[in-house]
Amino acid sequence: MSFGNDPAVPAHTAPGTSLTAARRARELARTVGGPAVDVLVVGLGATGAGAALDAAARGLSVAAIDAHDLAFGTSRWSSKLVHGGLRYLASAQFDVAHESAVERGVLMERTAPHLVGAQPFVLPLTPLVSRGQAALAWAGFRAGDGLRLAARTARATLPVPRRLSAVETRHLAPAVRGTGLRGGLLSWDGRLTDDARLVTALARTAAGRGARVLTRVRALELTGSGARVRDELTGEEGEIRARAVINASGVWAGGLVDGIRIRPSRGTHLVLRSGLLGPLPAGLHIPVPGETNRFVLVLPQDDGRVYVGLTDEPFEGGVPDVPEVPESDVGFLLDVLASALDVPIRRDDVAGAFAGLRPLLDTTPATGSASVPRTADISRRHAVLTSPDGVITVVGGKLTTYRRMAEDAVDTAVAAHGLGAGPSPTAALPLVGAASPRILAALRAPHRLVRRYGTEAPAVHALGARDPRLREPVLEGHPVTRAELLWAVRQEGALDESDLLDRRTRIGLVPSDRTTALEAARGVLGETLGSR
């Protein structure tokens, strides 16, 4: 895979990829009431941003809108993992498992190696894990390595699973209870630095190919030939005309197109301070007591936090902008932690929590019945559906397979509307910031910035070199600096404090940290947007 003119991959912003308030205003004025674009994409989560990139990379004219911000919905609430499909083998969804493994390899080795790396996990063999369960888990990890091989992902990218002694297990997972510990199982999977950063990279790469990325633009009504929209910043309404319309609005898809039935599943994570658990060289798989193939994950982050998740519960009622976390989910996750850890984690230790709604396609009979499955049992296959008036909806699936979902949606649009475009090139198209591991390792910037910005990390770092104030952390004990907030406004389309704190950075996952950081965010916005 080539990442440009190796070794001279530029350490500055790629041409045309900057998203700014000024660019948004110009392109919105061109788009609303203007000539028809080839493709209108509604929704700027991973799938929608991926569809915008896919269509633009084929040479089509594209407008992509979202009522809120990039990664406002489900795409910012994931476990930050790029799964190889192991869980789907257990339910005999072999095609989904293979697709997941292939797409994991694409992200890790071709399109986003700066954002996706290998994550080790330890499954501690405590007295609550029977020998039969351990044997089943080990067989699963070996099968997962077979998926890696079938997907042609290099061994250097994802190491081989292996058994651990009790001493090795305690070394990699010091917080695990030592009494009765028989050892552990070490496995590997893909891990995103940040899911919202992936969406930002997708949107900016699409913009570099000419796509008009328009946040704060709400679709009020969709037809096969466009949409009636409202600018959420001004309240003005108008029409966007398009030859093809792709509805990629996730859990909100059914509200825009009749006949689409979504059965959301709620996945909840806790946010802990890393000091509670001590060093965590690896993540943890903690088996849920009483279940054979369900685990709670403990995921160390690079910002002094640890995520613990996740639940899989059906969600009923209207879809909120930001899902609430019920106390029952918090209690469940804390109980599972208590089953395996030496360190007591109490309710007061939970610094924050977040929940996402998976947009699962409901294929059960419309009348409903006692045979309706749990959301955990609903297939994660995605579907591309076309309404009677021609709106193409892509739904289901998961974060790992966003690229394939986007490709299938654009394929459908091209075929249905006779658009002049060839096959998708996105499996070999590096995102903004991507480069080979050798180039990334040689960049003159802190490793944490390289993992978030790739080849743009030196440019972010240089902002602090020119202005010492920008080198200052946004809040004590958290690594994000004011330079990163400034970069988000100048390059990544951030328009307000929520964009900065809740999506471009993840400071907002801890409410007290968010409150402390508000002043810095407002200061950067005032100095940057106010000066234009």
Salt bridges, closest charged atoms under 4 A:
ASP6 OD1 - ARG438 NH2 2.94
GLU27 OE2 - ARG23 NE 3.14
ASP38 OD1 - ARG243 NH1 3.00
ASP54 OD1 - ARG58 NE 2.60
ASP69 OD2 - ARG503 NE 2.57
ASP69 OD2 - ARG504 NH1 2.77
ASP95 OD1 - ARG381 NH2 2.99
GLU99 OE1 - HIS382 ND1 3.78
GLU99 OE2 - ARG404 NH1 3.61
GLU103 OE2 - ARG403 NH2 2.91
ASP145 OD1 - ARG148 NE 2.95
ASP145 OD1 - ARG155 NH1 2.73
GLU168 OE2 - ARG162 NH1 3.36
ASP189 OD2 - HIS83 ND1 3.29
ASP189 OD1 - ARG104 NH1 2.86
ASP194 OD1 - ARG506 NH1 2.67
ASP195 OD2 - LYS80 NZ 3.37
ASP195 OD1 - ARG506 NH1 2.87
GLU221 OE1 - ARG228 NE 3.72
ASP231 OD1 - ARG24 NH2 2.77
GLU232 OE2 - ARG218 NE 2.97
GLU232 OE1 - ARG230 NE 2.70
GLU237 OE1 - ARG228 NH1 3.06
GLU291 OE2 - ARG294 NH1 3.21
ASP303 OD2 - HIS478 NE2 3.71
ASP312 OD1 - ARG358 NH1 3.41
ASP312 OD2 - ARG380 NH2 3.00
ASP321 OD1 - HIS68 NE2 3.58
GLU327 OE2 - ARG347 NH2 2.77
ASP329 OD2 - ARG266 NE 2.78
ASP342 OD2 - ARG170 NH1 3.87
ASP362 OD2 - ARG261 NH1 3.36
ASP377 OD2 - ARG374 NE 3.31
GLU407 OE1 - ARG403 NH1 2.84
ASP408 OD2 - HIS382 NE2 2.81
ASP408 OD1 - ARG404 NE 3.15
ASP411 OD1 - ARG58 NH2 2.86
GLU456 OE1 - ARG204 NH1 2.83
ASP467 OD2 - ARG469 NH2 3.07
GLU472 OE1 - ARG482 NH1 3.62
GLU484 OE2 - ARG448 NH2 2.34
GLU484 OE1 - ARG452 NE 3.66
GLU492 OE2 - ARG197 NH2 2.41
ASP496 OD2 - ARG216 NH2 2.90
GLU497 OE2 - ARG522 NE 3.14
ASP499 OD1 - ARG216 NH2 3.00
ASP499 OD1 - ARG503 NH2 2.87
ASP502 OD2 - ARG514 NH2 2.95
ASP513 OD2 - ARG273 NH1 2.95
ASP513 OD2 - ARG305 NH2 2.93
GLU527 OE2 - ARG469 NH1 3.99
